[in-house]
Amino acid sequence: MEERFKSTKNQKLQNAYGMWASKIDNKQIIAICLYDPEHEMAAFFGISALGKQVCIVSNDIMKNLDKRFTALTEKKAPSSCLMPTGKPNSFITFTSGSTNNPKAILRSQKSWIYSFKKNGVLKNDTVAVLGNLSHSLALYAATEAMHIEADLIFTGLRPKGQPTVIYATPTLLKLIYKNDSIYPIVRKIFIGGGVFNEADRMFCNHRFPNAEIKVFYGTAETSFITVSDDKTPPNSVGRAYEGVEIEIKNEAVFI
């Protein structure tokens, strides 16, 4: 199995950020905060290729980082200089912070790559990512799209482009696609990060009549745990994600 993220998308930008990061002490974790998702993802891939630990952060998270982190806050110009590469390293993602301050989670690149192969997203897809890349769901979706060489679009607060795959929370999906347009080209929608009720499903069936809707339960620490679709019972958390074992013992759930 592949052990590192890699992509030819925005290669010259990847080179630029990789060359910048090559001058940073290897003991430092690089925190990306560029307010531009295209540059943030190029930096994430370019710095990951060096074998350095890296994360994408919001301004609020940036304020609470300690001396282990070096901030990347200035955009770089594309470069044709080839960057060096290193051994695959772990990266950091963050919990949503819905119950407390966001927590940093250390993940291996290999753990995400494993699930990329299970989701059915293809190289000829166009993936729309709704949300800030400091959130694990958005970062996962963008990383998956770049790794498999699919086209990637970031919606901001209004629909943009013609996606065939959407990753979103229920709230953001309804906010961004609140107009009465129909999007027949969308073939898959991955929903996470919130309760998806029957009204949400009716909304999706109307706006995206040809889309397969997959609602997953997971965490930043574990990624996917269960997934529900039209083949699982209504109002259930669905079936265990491939490779996940769930055991109920002494009135507790073990994963």
VENJO-V994882 format. One line per field, one symbol per residue. ss: DSSP state (H for helix, E for strand, - for the rest). phi: phi as a letter, one per 20 degrees, with the letter a starting at -180 (. if undefined). burial: I if it has 16 or more other C-alpha atoms within 10 Angstrom, else O. A space follows every 10 residues. Layout:
BEGIN
ss: ???
phi: ???
burial: ???
END
This chain:
BEGIN
ss: ---------- HHHHHHHHHH H-------EE EE----HHHH HHHHHHHHH- ---EEE--HH HHH-----EE EE-------- ---------- EEEE------ ---EEEE-HH HHHHHH---- -----EEEE- ----EHHHHH HHHHHHH--- EEEE------ ----EEEE-H HHHHHH---- -------EEE E------HHH HHHHHHH--- -EEEEEEEE- --EEEEEE-- --------EE ------EEE- -EEE-
phi: .gdcfbaefl fffggfffff ffeegffeee debdlbffff fffgffffff nefbbdceff fgfdfeffdd edcdfdegce ffefccfgcf cdccffmfda fgdececefg ffggfgfeem edfeeddedd pfffeffffg fffgfffemf fccdemdbgb mcfdccdaeg ffffffdffe fdcfffdbcd dbmrfdefff ffgffffcfd eedddddacf fdmfdcbdbf ddggmdenef fgneddcdbl mcddd
burial: OOOIIIIOII IIIIIIIIII IIOOOOOIII IIIIIOIIII IIIIIIIIII IIIIIIIIOO IIOOOOOOII IIOOIIOOIO OOIOOOOIII IIIIIIOOOO OIOOIIIOII OIIOIIOOOO IIOOIIIIII IIIIIIIIII IIIIIIIIII IIIIOOOOIO OOIIIIIIII OOIOOIIOOO OOIOOIIIII IIIOOIOOOO OOIIOOIIIO IIIIIIIIII OOIIIIIIIO OOOOOOIIII IOOOOOOOOO OOOOO
END
